[in-house]
Amino acid sequence: MACGSERAGVAMGHDARAVGNECGAVAAHGAVDVDVLRVYLLGQGEQRPGFRLGGAVASLRMTLAHALDGPEQVDRGGAAGGEHAESAIQCHVELRTRCLRVALRLERHCANALQVARWLQSHPLVTAVYYPGLEEHPGHALSQRQSAGFGGMLSFRVASPELACKVLKRLKLISFAESLGGVESLMTLPAVQTHADVPEAERRRLGICESLLRLSVGIESACDIIDDLAQALA
């Protein structure tokens, strides 16, 4: 199946812009999409015993209220929790710690993603790279106006579906997984995983084909990420 045009960058780059922009906009605008910010605070697929997602999101709202409106907001939120107050407090402590370090993490995500994207552009077996941090990306100017960084998500197209499968099998540092937003680098094949339920005609229209790979760039050494991609593409 032939890939579409630049629409692949729009479809696969949406999460990168949304997540990266929300995390970068907290201090500047004071308006946050909690469900989007949660992805980078928790990792989309992360689940811990005793750390329930519902409590985490509720606690995240309290944490942000504390940061933006003062501690009395957290006190009211905790009291309203009734019998779940203890769990909410535990989630609050966990998320407060994550909130304190998310800005530093995102700086690393963004810097690594830009370095990886530029490296991928130079590889002879990579036919297209979609990352809003690249000046030629159609969403570059918009992302530049809306945020302080371009996020840690990118996608790229390789020469053939066979090569895409080979890359996924040869990865060592980068994990083959559907999740995104964690500290570790993760790669997926959207056409048969995240977008498998999308009708084929619509996937073709969007440019989501079997040679398109999505990479959630982690905070490992950028050189190590690039070395892994190099050996996987070899």
Summary of the structure (lengths in Angstrom):
residues: 234
radius of gyration: 18.9
end to end distance: 23.3
largest distance: 59.5
contacts: 772
relative contact order: 0.19
helix: 59%
strand: 10%
